[in-house]
Amino acid sequence: MSESYVVSGAKLKCSCGDKECTFQPDDRGIKVDDLVQGNSMDFKPQNIASFGMCKSMNNPAVAAATASNFGVLQQMPCQPVLSPWVNGKTNKMISGFPAVVDSSQVFCAYAGVIKVVDCGQDLENTGGKQFKDVAKIQQASKEKGKPSPAVKQFRQDNNQAFDQRDQQRAKSVEK
């Protein structure tokens, strides 16, 4: 399965939060189209802020507020306690840690699962190519519930291009 690198500006969603969060990885000098690329250690509060209001009863603040509200769920501000990213791209290391890709996840101590909603890259306009039918392909894919062959091919083609470009950039930096 082809995967996209997750970069600064990516949108993340927690299963226990009511809002999306913008991903801000630490700048280690590795970029994709001038956007900072994340690694598995970008899970701290400066990288992943709040997801709005938390509804997890595993969150002590939510549990206490709900108890005070006679057992009716009372959401409280999200203050995530996160672990490092899992399912990173282990053959693409950034400062010694796997690159974060769109299938990577972070887990919150309060039972939330954080997933990538949007990798942060403009995949419709990459490498100087215009992909005019991508929106239609993505919509058809969503309707069926799984990626279409065209979307899979699009992702594979572009990730190969990004891998090649990253290798070229790494070589030019080493010189």
TAUR-V919673 format. One record per pair of residues at least 12 apart in sequence whose ideal C-beta (glycine too) atoms are under 6 Angstrom apart, sorted by the first residue. I is the first residue (numbers start at 1). GAP is how many residues later the second one is. If there is no record, write none. Layout:
i={I & I}
gap={GAP & GAP}
This chain:
i={2 & 2 & 2 & 3 & 3 & 3 & 4 & 4 & 4 & 5 & 5 & 5 & 5 & 6 & 6 & 6 & 6 & 7 & 7 & 7 & 7 & 7 & 8 & 8 & 8 & 8 & 9 & 10 & 10 & 10 & 10 & 11 & 11 & 12 & 13 & 13 & 14 & 14 & 14 & 15 & 15 & 16 & 16 & 16 & 16 & 17 & 17 & 17 & 17 & 18 & 18 & 19 & 19 & 21 & 21 & 21 & 24 & 25 & 25 & 25 & 26 & 28 & 28 & 30 & 38 & 39 & 39 & 39 & 40 & 40 & 40 & 40 & 40 & 41 & 41 & 43 & 43 & 43 & 50 & 51 & 52 & 53 & 54 & 54 & 55 & 56 & 56 & 58 & 58 & 59 & 61 & 62 & 80 & 81 & 82 & 82 & 83 & 85 & 85 & 85 & 86 & 87 & 87 & 88 & 88 & 89 & 102 & 102 & 126 & 127 & 137 & 137}
gap={153 & 154 & 157 & 98 & 99 & 100 & 98 & 115 & 117 & 27 & 32 & 94 & 96 & 32 & 94 & 110 & 113 & 25 & 28 & 30 & 113 & 114 & 16 & 17 & 27 & 28 & 111 & 13 & 108 & 109 & 110 & 106 & 107 & 102 & 102 & 104 & 37 & 98 & 100 & 97 & 98 & 38 & 39 & 40 & 96 & 34 & 35 & 37 & 61 & 34 & 35 & 32 & 33 & 27 & 28 & 30 & 23 & 13 & 17 & 22 & 16 & 66 & 67 & 64 & 62 & 55 & 58 & 60 & 44 & 45 & 48 & 57 & 58 & 43 & 56 & 39 & 41 & 63 & 28 & 27 & 26 & 22 & 22 & 24 & 20 & 54 & 55 & 52 & 53 & 51 & 15 & 14 & 28 & 28 & 24 & 26 & 24 & 15 & 19 & 21 & 19 & 16 & 17 & 12 & 16 & 12 & 14 & 17 & 32 & 34 & 13 & 14}
